[in-house]
């Protein structure tokens, strides 16, 4: 069974948007983050520990 992949999005009271990509490792996480840049200007980026874990080959599916 594939591991659950999520994007946690928080809209702050001042209108800024924060998001965390969960369950995606390495470069695949960066690919998703790049897609989310359409939300506006990026003020800060920070990689989580999952980014540095080894990647497992697989496909990322984005549904909207």
C-alpha angles and dihedrals in degrees: 000000000000118000116256114261121200143169113215110205125191124186109205123215091255091056098256117136124221123189137182124198109217128192096017121106134206124333093359088065090052090051091056092045089053090055091051092057088086086079090076146282115343112232098176139003126199127178118221125218090266090066090065096046118100115274123242114213113250144109127277113217120199116197124189 
